Amino acid sequence: RRAPRHAREGQHRDEGVDEEVKACVLAYVDKLRKAGHEVEEIDMPIVKYALAMYYIIVPAEVSSNLARYDGIRYGRRAEGSLTLTELYGQSRDEGFVTENKRRIMIGSYVLSSGYYDAYYLKAQKARTLLVNAFNEAFERFDALIGPVSPTPAFKIGENVADPVKMYLADIMTVPASLVGLPAMSFPAGETNNGLPVGVQIIGKRRSDAELLALGRMMEEK
């Protein structure tokens, strides 16, 4: 049986990816080629906007879905509140960590009057373009392959004070989540400092079983 065709996302390979991460992924791709896989670069310019889409659409969903956590019907109930307003405020303050609160605030903002069309609606339209780009790619390929993260792992807590850096670490994985595609990751090598580098493969919609079989084949090779 002929080995499946794969594609490496060329856009990710060239923009913002650490050189050691890039080298590990390219070395992994070379191994696949030697094992009989067909790997071609693919250019998907829209993918570079996926992170911006994600951090508009997801906080909007977070904000609306977590609105019901008032300490009465859902979520943690604070002790010692004297009024209903205090109960709401204290329960939500105690029940959500900083990142939860940040996303709730962003989501509330992009869904507010005057900003819905400027941010949320545009992000949803851009998401449709992203879906179309992946659909076109899967007309040619069985799966897409690329790095999991643009950089090697950083120390625990190192970037907590810089949420933008934390968000940028997701830039390679959010496209599949936005489009609703199955994806899996596994080790692809290590940097010179011994830090692990991961590679991910993204499959067609509802192709979970095929993707798992493909992942197993790739690991065996």
Secondary structure, 3 states (H helix, E strand, C coil): CCCCEEEEEHHHHHCCCCHHHHHHHHHHHHHHHHCCCEEEEECCHHHHHHHHHHHHHHHHHHHHHHHHCCCCCCCCCCCCCCCHHHHHHHHHHHHCCHHHHHHHHHHHHHHCCCCHHHHHHHHHHHHHHHHHHHHHHCCCCCEEEEECCCCCCCCCCCCCCCHHHHHHCCCCCHHHHHHCCCEEEEEEEECCCCCEEEEEEEECCCCHHHHHHHHHHHHHC
